[in-house]
């Protein structure tokens, strides 16, 4: 039960728990770093299990339980926080005199917004959140809702040996992680963001994106799995293309590489599936 692979799976779980704590403490950067460690442990546990020939039913169940926390509940909490922050960005804007409404330390801004939301929601304090919009952040709870079904389906679906059916929970989490990471890095410079960036981080846009990517976890959409049976170009052209673009995008676009890579992954998967269906018809 306490084999090396299972202990690494437990570290995946602990990374998700730490991420939740960091989100509720306003440290959105630590939140993403903790989930990055969870993703690393999620990869390593399977690798170690194969290496030590300890693949078993228990490890499979533990992996799903850990993933539900790290790639279901944890991203739900930081998107919950991001939607709260997206309700009112005026505190980060500067007036004509160049004075910012929020006068506190920039790194404490997220905590201040969380405190105001909690004061309105739980205690009825009359502030910017004391309206029906205070319920909007609960949209983020749709992430673990669909993640639970996605993970249970993955354990039973024999079609997912060489392809994924629906967006994997770690992939969805990587996409969601773009929002807190970019916001944190640009927090002190938020008033100079482009209008379309401000709109992207609006609470309604964040809610719509959350709903869309959560539903993509359970749709019958065949997606590329980065599992190489051979290294021939013909069999792996889209995998190689995805890896190449990823390696180029990361140093050029930095944080923006995250949504670029995930969206490219979905597009290449659709193209591959279309070509496969076309080949089946012709055959």
BELBELRA-V774701 format. One record per run of one state. SS is the DSSP state (hx for helix, st for strand, lp for the rest). FROM is the first residue (numbers start at 1). LEN is the number of residues. If there is no record, write none. Layout:
[[SS	FROM	LEN] [SS	FROM	LEN]]
This chain:
[[lp	1	3] [hx	4	21] [lp	25	3] [hx	28	24] [lp	52	5] [hx	57	31] [lp	88	2] [hx	90	3] [lp	93	1] [st	94	1] [lp	95	5] [st	100	1] [lp	101	5] [hx	106	18] [lp	124	8] [hx	132	25] [lp	157	1] [hx	158	4] [lp	162	1] [st	163	3] [lp	166	3] [hx	169	24] [lp	193	2] [hx	195	6] [lp	201	2] [hx	203	14] [lp	217	5] [st	222	3] [lp	225	8] [hx	233	50] [lp	283	1]]
